[in-house]
């Protein structure tokens, strides 16, 4: 009887550990451009260079047509920053794959003309970020600075 209880407890422990590990590895849900709607402004998300998303710790995904909409959504207290497991931004210079915002290098320039005029683009590669900064005469910014 004691061995059965130990076996059950071990099984439950393994299941809990696997569940926690799966939750910790948040991955972005793909944005369906031309179909998905921005959670903040309700416009159709159409430009893959600027579409962004966040995933809450409970697993809910919110999609946005511009990083500015995502920031405004959080600032309006629809979800708190502490409730967010990850923020995702597309690599402007690549195939617009979503990466965690903290990994990205941001550029703000009126020349970018993003959907909600946040006019920010994110770059995974520092060299691409610097090249865009030279071409667009933009301001290099960091993710943490957007929350100040």
N, C-alpha and C positions, 0 to 999 in steps of 0.2 A: 504494500500500500504506500509506504513511504517513498519507494522508488518511482511509483506512478506519479505521485505528486511532484517529485523532483523533475521528472520527465516533462510533465505539463508545464511547470514553471520555466524550465529551460526553453521549451517551444515558444511560450509566450514572450520570453525575453528576446529570442531571436527575431520573432515577428516585429516586436517593438523597435529593435535596433534597425532592421531593414526599412521600416516605415520612416523612422527619423532620418536615415541616410537618404532616402528617396526625396523627402521634403527639403532637405538641405541643398540638393542639387537642382535648384530652380533653373528651368530652361524656358526661353521665351516662346510663347505661342505665336505662330505665324500670323501676319496681318494679311487679310484678303483685300488687296488694293482694288478700289472700285466697288467694293461691297460693304466692308466693315465701316461702322460709323464711329466718329470721335466721341468718346465718353463725355467730353466737356462741352464742345460747341455743337455737337450733333451733325456736323458735316461729314460727307463721305470721305474716307481716307483714300487719297488718290496718288500721292507722290511718295514713292518708296525711298527717296533721299531724305525725307523728313519724318515719316511715320515712326511713332515711338510707343512704348507700352510700359506698364508696370504690372507686377504680380504681387498680390498680397500674401501674407504669411499663411492665410487660409486657402490659398490656391486660386483665388479669383484673378482673372486677367482683365485689365482695362487698357483699351487702345486709343491712341490719339493721333491727330493729323500733323502735329507739330510739338516740339518739346515745350513750347510756351504753354500750350493747352494742358500738357501733363503737369507742369509746375502750377498753373492756375487752379487745376482740379484739386491738387493736394492742398494748396494754400486756402482754398474755399472750404476745407475740412470735410470733403466728401470721403476722404481716407487720410489718416495721419501718416506722416513719414515713418513713424515707428511701426505701423501696421504693414508696411511694404517690405517684402522679402527682396525684391530687386527692381531696379529701373533699367529699361533697355532703350538703346539708341541705335540707329542704323549707321553703318560705315558709309559715309557720303561718297568716298572715292572708290569703293569696291563694288561688290554686288549687292550692297545695301542690307547685308546680313545684320541682325540685331545682336548687340553685345551689351554687357552690363555697363551702365553709364560711368561707373568709377574707373573703367578701363580705357575710356575714350578721351580724346583731346578735342576740345570744342573751339569753334571759331564763330564769332558774331560779325556779320557784315550785311549792310543794306543790299549789297549786290546778290545775296543769296535768295532773297524773295521767297521765303517759305510760306506755306498756306495761311497761317494766322499771323504772319509778320513778326514771328519771334526771331527770324533771320539768323538762326543758329544751325550749324552743321557739325557733325561729330566724325572724327577720324580715328581709326584704329592705329594707323601707322604715323609716327611722328614726322617722317619725311613728307608724306602726303599732306599732313596738317600744315607744315611750314611752307610747302609749295602753294597751297591754297591761300595761305595768309599773304604771301607775296603777290599772287595774282588778284586777289579780291580786296586787298588792303583792309583786312579785317582785324578784329581784336581777338587775341588768344585768351580764352577763358577756361576755367576749371570747374568741374561739376560742383564741388563744394561751394564755390563762390556764388552759384545761383541761388543758394539757400540763405544767404546773408541778407 
